[in-house]
Amino acid sequence: MITAPDNDNNSEGPMVFIIIGKGYQSDDSEGVDLHIMLKAADDDSAVREALNALAEEGFIEADLDQIGMLTEVPEEEPHASAYQGAVDGEVAIIRFS
């Protein structure tokens, strides 16, 4: 997996993205709100990795609404531990009921 920026974004820290959306585990499900945090080289790679991780977790469809790069380390849970997991190379999926 490529983690070095492939553009002019010369960030001092890792490029950790947050993707906000909704995931569906069946055709008739209402869906669950999601925040996905991961390290990637660019936003296209981040979206691909997020969709792969959601598929591995049993989601059959996802509506990804927003993507952004985190510029500060989150202080509150569950985002703080998800950020650390993303820095360590994991794709962190936060589910909201």
Backbone as ProteinMPNN parsed JSONL, in Angstrom:
{"seq_chain_A": "MITAPDNDNNSEGPMVFIIIGKGYQSDDSEGVDLHIMLKAADDDSAVREALNALAEEGFIEADLDQIGMLTEVPEEEPHASAYQGAVDGEVAIIRFS", "coords_chain_A": {"N_chain_A": [[0.839, -1.167, 0.0], [0.573, 2.186, -0.864], [1.696, 4.951, 0.929], [2.88, 7.385, 0.926], [2.5, 10.822, 0.085], [1.211, 11.58, -3.151], [1.064, 13.97, -4.366], [1.111, 17.577, -4.161], [0.75, 17.967, -1.469], [2.433, 18.419, 1.201], [2.492, 17.197, 3.961], [3.359, 17.283, 7.404], [2.852, 15.218, 9.165], [1.338, 11.91, 9.093], [-0.83, 11.2, 6.285], [-3.919, 11.131, 7.089], [-7.117, 10.209, 6.409], [-10.585, 11.038, 6.747], [-13.664, 9.626, 6.18], [-17.037, 10.17, 5.685], [-20.145, 8.65, 5.845], [-22.792, 6.37, 4.924], [-23.608, 3.008, 5.544], [-24.827, -0.104, 4.242], [-26.056, -3.252, 5.096], [-27.813, -5.042, 4.08], [-30.31, -5.362, 1.467], [-32.753, -4.308, 2.299], [-32.166, -2.898, 4.566], [-31.994, -0.194, 6.914], [-29.688, 1.194, 7.112], [-26.515, 2.321, 8.413], [-24.914, 4.972, 10.078], [-21.613, 6.045, 9.371], [-18.169, 6.647, 10.187], [-15.115, 6.605, 8.678], [-11.751, 6.031, 9.094], [-8.516, 6.307, 7.814], [-5.165, 5.774, 6.59], [-3.744, 7.056, 3.662], [-2.436, 7.6, 0.319], [-3.734, 9.387, -1.335], [-6.99, 10.89, -2.001], [-8.516, 9.257, -3.724], [-7.347, 6.707, -3.406], [-7.914, 6.376, -0.714], [-10.73, 6.189, -0.722], [-11.083, 3.8, -2.205], [-9.784, 1.931, -0.5], [-11.403, 2.203, 1.772], [-13.922, 1.303, 0.828], [-13.25, -1.362, 0.249], [-12.667, -2.284, 2.85], [-15.173, -1.961, 4.063], [-16.656, -3.83, 2.59], [-15.414, -6.181, 3.45], [-16.367, -6.194, 6.029], [-18.956, -6.902, 5.698], [-20.733, -5.143, 4.498], [-22.896, -4.339, 1.859], [-23.404, -2.2, 0.315], [-22.605, 1.293, 0.081], [-22.98, 4.707, 0.862], [-20.986, 7.271, 0.378], [-20.439, 10.324, 1.69], [-18.784, 12.554, 2.415], [-15.315, 13.478, 2.327], [-12.222, 14.032, 3.872], [-9.052, 15.344, 4.968], [-7.479, 14.741, 8.0], [-6.206, 17.22, 10.091], [-5.444, 17.566, 12.64], [-4.826, 15.687, 15.631], [-7.444, 13.776, 16.864], [-9.031, 14.211, 20.035], [-11.06, 13.079, 21.53], [-12.831, 10.041, 22.262], [-14.769, 7.951, 20.073], [-12.941, 8.571, 18.16], [-10.246, 9.201, 18.702], [-8.849, 6.772, 19.27], [-9.411, 5.476, 16.894], [-8.057, 7.091, 15.086], [-5.407, 6.576, 15.877], [-5.275, 3.87, 15.195], [-5.532, 4.135, 12.419], [-3.155, 5.51, 11.806], [-1.413, 3.491, 12.404], [-1.837, 1.85, 10.255], [-4.257, 0.562, 9.924], [-7.695, 0.254, 8.819], [-10.058, 2.098, 10.197], [-13.316, 1.716, 11.284], [-16.005, 3.435, 12.365], [-19.06, 2.984, 13.813], [-22.305, 4.325, 14.051], [-25.207, 4.186, 15.977]], "CA_chain_A": [[0.0, 0.0, 0.0], [1.318, 3.442, -0.948], [1.267, 5.881, 1.956], [3.52, 8.687, 0.718], [1.654, 11.662, -0.763], [1.594, 11.618, -4.554], [0.717, 15.291, -4.877], [1.876, 18.651, -3.526], [0.413, 18.086, -0.056], [3.583, 18.006, 1.996], [2.077, 17.182, 5.356], [4.428, 16.852, 8.312], [2.458, 13.945, 9.737], [0.738, 10.983, 8.123], [-2.058, 11.651, 5.632], [-5.037, 10.346, 7.592], [-8.376, 10.684, 5.855], [-11.844, 10.628, 7.358], [-14.755, 9.533, 5.211], [-18.324, 10.129, 6.372], [-21.163, 8.096, 4.964], [-23.779, 5.427, 5.456], [-23.406, 1.675, 5.008], [-25.992, -0.99, 4.233], [-25.66, -4.652, 5.145], [-28.795, -5.805, 3.301], [-31.072, -4.509, 0.557], [-33.868, -3.654, 2.972], [-31.745, -2.295, 5.828], [-32.09, 1.257, 7.025], [-28.334, 1.735, 6.985], [-25.875, 2.786, 9.634], [-23.99, 6.078, 9.849], [-20.228, 5.601, 9.523], [-16.966, 7.446, 9.988], [-14.025, 5.687, 8.347], [-10.463, 6.716, 9.18], [-7.437, 5.486, 7.269], [-4.003, 6.442, 6.003], [-3.668, 6.786, 2.221], [-1.625, 8.545, -0.443], [-4.61, 10.403, -1.914], [-8.383, 10.61, -1.689], [-8.993, 8.104, -4.508], [-6.873, 5.5, -2.715], [-8.655, 6.296, 0.546], [-12.077, 5.694, -1.02], [-10.973, 2.379, -2.578], [-9.481, 1.155, 0.712], [-12.588, 2.229, 2.632], [-14.924, 0.406, 0.257], [-12.773, -2.737, 0.464], [-12.835, -2.604, 4.27], [-16.605, -2.11, 4.315], [-17.058, -5.112, 2.009], [-14.92, -7.227, 4.353], [-17.197, -6.158, 7.239], [-20.293, -7.368, 5.364], [-21.576, -4.119, 3.892], [-23.08, -4.604, 0.431], [-23.507, -0.909, -0.362], [-22.249, 2.431, 0.924], [-23.083, 6.066, 0.332], [-19.923, 8.068, 0.983], [-20.877, 11.704, 1.507], [-17.715, 13.541, 2.564], [-13.966, 12.995, 2.599], [-11.304, 15.104, 4.224], [-7.816, 14.926, 5.612], [-7.386, 15.254, 9.366], [-5.034, 18.065, 10.3], [-5.116, 17.48, 14.065], [-5.141, 14.409, 16.261], [-8.655, 13.876, 17.68], [-8.799, 13.974, 21.469], [-12.165, 12.35, 22.144], [-13.158, 8.711, 21.74], [-13.955, 6.855, 19.571], [-12.078, 9.033, 17.078], [-8.83, 9.203, 19.095], [-8.274, 5.436, 19.057], [-9.524, 5.184, 15.459], [-6.951, 7.809, 14.45], [-4.178, 5.827, 16.153], [-5.33, 2.672, 14.352], [-5.254, 4.543, 11.037], [-1.718, 5.799, 11.733], [-0.74, 2.186, 12.434], [-2.083, 1.141, 9.008], [-5.565, -0.087, 9.903], [-8.852, 1.028, 8.393], [-10.933, 2.148, 11.371], [-14.715, 1.98, 10.946], [-16.803, 3.812, 13.529], [-20.488, 2.833, 13.511], [-23.204, 5.067, 14.925], [-26.537, 3.555, 15.992]], "C_chain_A": [[0.89, 1.238, 0.0], [0.8, 4.39, 0.125], [1.93, 7.237, 1.835], [2.639, 9.526, -0.199], [2.15, 11.662, -2.199], [1.192, 12.95, -5.197], [1.533, 16.341, -4.119], [1.542, 18.854, -2.057], [1.568, 17.555, 0.781], [3.244, 18.143, 3.468], [3.231, 16.685, 6.216], [4.12, 15.484, 8.911], [1.897, 13.037, 8.669], [-0.524, 11.589, 7.515], [-3.185, 10.72, 6.05], [-6.325, 11.004, 7.111], [-9.526, 10.242, 6.742], [-12.907, 10.692, 6.269], [-16.044, 9.358, 5.998], [-19.363, 9.611, 5.388], [-22.122, 7.195, 5.697], [-23.553, 4.086, 4.768], [-24.645, 0.813, 5.178], [-25.515, -2.434, 4.185], [-26.677, -5.578, 4.492], [-29.593, -4.823, 2.457], [-32.169, -3.727, 1.259], [-33.474, -3.002, 4.298], [-31.829, -0.776, 5.758], [-30.73, 1.915, 6.832], [-27.82, 2.24, 8.314], [-24.909, 3.911, 9.261], [-22.577, 5.637, 10.2], [-19.251, 6.765, 9.436], [-15.852, 6.434, 9.757], [-12.739, 6.492, 8.358], [-9.379, 5.777, 8.692], [-6.334, 6.369, 6.709], [-3.927, 6.049, 4.537], [-2.859, 7.877, 1.544], [-2.458, 9.667, -1.047], [-6.06, 10.008, -1.648], [-8.961, 9.452, -2.491], [-8.589, 6.787, -3.852], [-7.633, 5.295, -1.41], [-10.049, 5.721, 0.316], [-12.036, 4.214, -1.379], [-10.723, 1.51, -1.344], [-10.685, 1.092, 1.646], [-13.658, 1.279, 2.118], [-14.522, -1.051, 0.417], [-12.983, -3.164, 1.912], [-14.308, -2.797, 4.615], [-17.118, -3.44, 3.76], [-16.615, -6.267, 2.902], [-15.754, -7.307, 5.625], [-18.654, -6.532, 6.949], [-21.235, -6.316, 4.802], [-21.671, -4.399, 2.395], [-23.165, -3.318, -0.378], [-23.122, 0.187, 0.62], [-22.475, 3.723, 0.153], [-22.04, 6.897, 1.071], [-20.186, 9.528, 0.652], [-19.745, 12.719, 1.513], [-16.382, 12.837, 2.798], [-13.104, 14.2, 2.913], [-10.071, 14.526, 4.874], [-7.772, 15.551, 7.001], [-6.093, 16.036, 9.531], [-4.59, 18.076, 11.756], [-5.492, 16.104, 14.585], [-6.4, 14.59, 17.105], [-8.357, 13.527, 19.136], [-9.865, 13.104, 22.102], [-12.379, 11.007, 21.459], [-14.505, 8.764, 21.049], [-12.94, 7.283, 18.505], [-10.588, 9.006, 17.429], [-8.187, 7.841, 18.843], [-8.375, 5.024, 17.582], [-8.393, 5.871, 14.696], [-5.645, 7.039, 14.649], [-4.133, 4.546, 15.332], [-5.016, 3.0, 12.904], [-3.772, 4.836, 10.846], [-0.923, 4.505, 11.689], [-1.033, 1.331, 11.204], [-3.417, 0.424, 8.924], [-6.593, 0.829, 9.253], [-9.839, 0.956, 9.55], [-12.336, 2.542, 10.926], [-15.463, 2.237, 12.249], [-18.26, 3.77, 13.102], [-21.297, 3.615, 14.538], [-24.592, 4.438, 14.832], [-27.625, 4.574, 15.82]], "O_chain_A": [[1.845, 1.326, 0.772], [-0.407, 4.61, 0.223], [1.577, 8.159, 2.571], [2.085, 9.001, -1.165], [3.353, 11.735, -2.448], [1.005, 13.038, -6.411], [2.545, 16.008, -3.501], [2.005, 19.821, -1.453], [1.652, 16.353, 1.033], [3.661, 19.092, 4.132], [3.981, 15.792, 5.821], [5.027, 14.684, 9.138], [1.967, 13.347, 7.479], [-1.204, 12.393, 8.153], [-3.387, 9.662, 5.455], [-6.584, 12.18, 7.366], [-9.455, 9.206, 7.403], [-13.026, 11.678, 5.543], [-16.131, 8.499, 6.876], [-19.449, 10.073, 4.25], [-22.249, 7.247, 6.92], [-23.334, 4.03, 3.558], [-25.409, 0.974, 6.129], [-24.685, -2.801, 3.353], [-26.426, -6.777, 4.363], [-29.565, -3.615, 2.691], [-32.485, -2.606, 0.86], [-34.343, -2.599, 5.071], [-31.744, -0.171, 4.689], [-30.65, 3.076, 6.43], [-28.591, 2.546, 9.223], [-24.185, 3.824, 8.269], [-22.361, 4.945, 11.195], [-19.474, 7.734, 8.71], [-15.669, 5.513, 10.553], [-12.65, 7.528, 7.699], [-9.316, 4.613, 9.088], [-6.541, 7.542, 6.4], [-4.029, 4.871, 4.195], [-2.623, 8.941, 2.117], [-1.957, 10.773, -1.251], [-6.329, 8.923, -1.133], [-9.819, 8.73, -1.984], [-9.396, 5.863, -3.755], [-7.957, 4.164, -1.048], [-10.499, 4.86, 1.072], [-12.871, 3.445, -0.904], [-11.371, 0.479, -1.163], [-10.958, 0.051, 2.243], [-14.241, 0.526, 2.898], [-15.374, -1.895, 0.694], [-13.426, -4.283, 2.172], [-14.653, -3.7, 5.379], [-17.932, -4.104, 4.403], [-17.362, -7.227, 3.089], [-15.843, -8.37, 6.239], [-19.494, -6.487, 7.848], [-22.427, -6.581, 4.647], [-20.664, -4.664, 1.739], [-23.017, -3.332, -1.6], [-23.287, 0.039, 1.831], [-22.198, 3.814, -1.043], [-22.198, 7.19, 2.256], [-20.162, 9.925, -0.512], [-19.742, 13.647, 0.704], [-16.324, 11.756, 3.383], [-13.241, 15.257, 2.296], [-10.05, 13.364, 5.281], [-8.0, 16.75, 7.157], [-5.018, 15.567, 9.156], [-3.494, 18.539, 12.074], [-6.374, 15.44, 14.038], [-6.434, 15.461, 17.973], [-7.535, 12.657, 19.424], [-9.606, 12.453, 23.114], [-12.148, 10.851, 20.26], [-15.334, 9.59, 21.432], [-12.173, 6.46, 18.007], [-9.753, 8.808, 16.546], [-7.102, 7.764, 18.267], [-7.513, 4.3, 17.082], [-7.833, 5.294, 13.763], [-4.87, 6.868, 13.708], [-3.075, 4.171, 14.826], [-4.318, 2.243, 12.23], [-3.192, 4.451, 9.831], [0.109, 4.423, 11.024], [-0.54, 0.207, 11.106], [-3.68, -0.262, 7.936], [-6.383, 2.037, 9.151], [-10.388, -0.105, 9.848], [-12.525, 3.569, 10.274], [-15.542, 1.369, 13.119], [-18.654, 4.438, 12.146], [-21.015, 3.573, 15.735], [-25.092, 4.186, 13.736], [-28.805, 4.222, 15.809]]}, "name": "protein", "num_of_chains": 1, "seq": "MITAPDNDNNSEGPMVFIIIGKGYQSDDSEGVDLHIMLKAADDDSAVREALNALAEEGFIEADLDQIGMLTEVPEEEPHASAYQGAVDGEVAIIRFS"}
